[in-house]
């Protein structure tokens, strides 16, 4: 597993060092998991977007549809699924860009991520979509 993303939204505390502290805390709980903690109130700067308004908004701007999915516990302790583009790509092992990453200027970022993540991993077979150049 490349990493486990933990995302949250806190516009009052956007210093990356806070995320690193959360990662250290999670590693103390389970050091075998490659934790990656990101405050979505900060990530728009990395991605060249307008500021995100929530964690769900941040997820909707992930490069791949199948990774734009998250869960959280609500105030009743129930697991709530956040999937701005649905779960079909995830369950069908399809990798395609979210709408933002189909534009000509962002397509390279999508393609780069696919390359960095080594496309096929651990023998999992999935469909990979690279949008055509306009």
C-alpha positions in Angstrom: 0.0 0.0 0.0 1.5 3.3 -1.1 -0.1 5.4 1.7 -3.2 6.0 3.8 -4.5 9.5 3.4 -6.1 11.2 6.4 -7.7 14.4 5.4 -9.4 17.1 7.4 -10.4 20.8 7.1 -9.1 23.4 9.5 -8.8 26.9 8.0 -7.5 28.4 11.3 -4.4 26.2 11.5 -2.9 25.6 8.0 0.8 25.1 9.0 2.1 21.9 7.5 3.9 21.1 10.7 0.6 20.3 12.3 0.0 17.6 9.7 3.4 16.1 10.4 2.6 16.0 14.1 -0.6 14.1 13.4 1.4 11.7 11.2 3.8 11.1 14.1 0.9 10.4 16.5 -0.7 7.9 14.0 2.7 6.2 13.6 2.8 5.7 17.3 -0.5 3.9 17.1 0.5 1.8 14.0 3.9 2.2 12.6 3.3 -0.3 9.8 0.9 2.1 8.0 2.4 4.8 5.7 0.2 7.7 7.0 -0.2 10.9 5.0 -2.2 13.6 6.7 -3.3 16.7 4.8 -5.4 19.7 5.8 -7.6 20.4 2.8 -7.7 24.1 3.9 -4.1 24.3 2.8 -4.0 21.9 -0.2 -5.5 24.4 -2.7 -2.2 26.2 -2.7 -0.3 23.1 -3.8 -2.8 22.3 -6.5 -3.2 25.9 -7.9 -7.0 25.9 -7.1 -9.2 28.4 -5.4 -9.5 27.7 -1.7 -11.5 24.6 -0.8 -14.5 25.1 1.4 -14.5 21.7 3.1 -12.9 18.3 3.3 -15.5 17.1 0.7 -14.6 20.0 -1.6 -10.9 19.0 -1.3 -11.7 15.4 -2.1 -13.6 16.5 -5.2 -10.4 18.0 -6.4 -8.3 14.9 -6.2 -6.7 13.9 -9.5 -8.4 10.5 -9.8 -12.1 9.7 -9.4 -11.3 6.4 -7.6 -9.3 8.2 -4.9 -11.8 11.0 -4.4 -13.5 9.0 -1.7 -13.5 9.3 2.1 -15.3 8.3 5.2 -15.9 9.9 8.6 -17.7 9.2 11.8 -20.7 11.6 12.3 -21.8 12.8 15.8 -23.9 9.6 16.2 -20.8 7.4 15.6 -22.1 6.3 12.2 -19.7 5.9 9.2 -20.6 8.4 6.5 -19.3 8.0 2.9 -18.1 11.0 1.0 -17.8 10.2 -2.7 -18.3 13.3 -4.9 -18.1 11.2 -8.1 -19.6 8.0 -6.7 -18.0 4.7 -6.0 -18.3 2.9 -9.3 -14.7 3.6 -10.4 -13.4 2.3 -7.1 -15.3 -0.9 -7.1 -14.7 -1.5 -10.8 -11.0 -0.8 -10.5 -11.2 2.1 -13.0 -8.7 4.9 -12.9 -9.7 8.1 -14.6 -9.2 11.8 -13.9 -11.7 14.0 -12.1 -13.1 16.8 -14.2 -10.5 19.3 -13.1 -7.7 17.1 -14.3 -9.0 16.6 -17.8 -8.0 20.1 -18.9 -5.0 20.3 -21.0 -2.9 22.2 -18.4 -3.7 19.7 -15.6 -3.6 16.5 -17.6 0.2 16.2 -17.1 -0.3 16.2 -13.3 -2.7 13.3 -13.6 -0.4 11.4 -16.0 2.6 12.1 -13.7 0.7 10.7 -10.6 -0.1 7.5 -12.5 3.5 7.1 -13.4 4.7 7.8 -9.8 2.2 5.4 -8.4 3.5 2.7 -10.8 0.1 2.2 -12.5 -0.4 -1.5 -11.7 0.6 -2.5 -8.2 0.4 -5.8 -6.3 -1.0 -7.6 -9.2 -4.2 -5.6 -9.2 -5.7 -5.2 -12.7 -7.6 -2.1 -13.4 -8.6 0.1 -16.4 -6.5 3.2 -16.8 -7.9 6.1 -18.7 -5.7 8.8 -20.2 -7.9 11.5 -21.8 -7.1 12.4 -25.4 -5.4 15.7 -26.2 -7.9 18.2 -27.5 
